[in-house]
Amino acid sequence: MLYRFDRQQEDAAVVRLGVSVSKKLGDAVARNRVKRVLKEAFWSTVEREAGDHDFVLVARPEVGRVIEQEGLAGAIRCVEQVLEESGGSERSGDRAGDQGDDRPGSERST
């Protein structure tokens, strides 16, 4: 799942990323590996200087399995997919069947 938050122009120096990994993904070692791989996948896909957004990646158990089986290549594919889905949409982040995020300027993609 990906949340995207728009920022004010004067506050938009670089892209910022947060990663959240549930304990459902495993012990601390497994969670830290998922965080590291997701961060590497994200930064290999997104330009840091395009700083008008903040992103938060929320790792689901399926992502842990993809990373375990396919490694960085699988993580890059997942990140590209959620970035594409959240792309140019001006909506408040809701998708069909999902309940939207009611915070202004946020988008969500699963």
TACORVEN-V273203 format. One record per residue. RES is the residue in three letters. SS is DSSP state (helix for helix, strand for strand, loop for the rest). Layout:
RES | SS
RES | SS
This chain:
MET | loop
LEU | strand
TYR | strand
ARG | strand
PHE | strand
ASP | strand
ARG | loop
GLN | loop
GLN | helix
GLU | helix
ASP | helix
ALA | loop
ALA | loop
VAL | loop
VAL | loop
ARG | strand
LEU | strand
GLY | strand
VAL | strand
SER | strand
VAL | strand
SER | loop
LYS | helix
LYS | helix
LEU | helix
GLY | loop
ASP | loop
ALA | helix
VAL | helix
ALA | helix
ARG | helix
ASN | helix
ARG | helix
VAL | helix
LYS | helix
ARG | helix
VAL | helix
LEU | helix
LYS | helix
GLU | helix
ALA | helix
PHE | helix
TRP | helix
SER | helix
THR | helix
VAL | loop
GLU | loop
ARG | loop
GLU | loop
ALA | loop
GLY | loop
ASP | loop
HIS | strand
ASP | strand
PHE | strand
VAL | strand
LEU | strand
VAL | strand
ALA | strand
ARG | loop
PRO | helix
GLU | helix
VAL | helix
GLY | helix
ARG | helix
VAL | helix
ILE | helix
GLU | helix
GLN | helix
GLU | helix
GLY | loop
LEU | helix
ALA | helix
GLY | helix
ALA | helix
ILE | helix
ARG | helix
CYS | helix
VAL | helix
GLU | helix
GLN | helix
VAL | helix
LEU | helix
GLU | helix
GLU | helix
SER | helix
GLY | loop
GLY | loop
SER | loop
GLU | loop
ARG | loop
SER | loop
GLY | loop
ASP | loop
ARG | loop
ALA | loop
GLY | loop
ASP | loop
GLN | loop
GLY | loop
ASP | loop
ASP | loop
ARG | loop
PRO | loop
GLY | loop
SER | strand
GLU | strand
ARG | strand
SER | strand
THR | loop
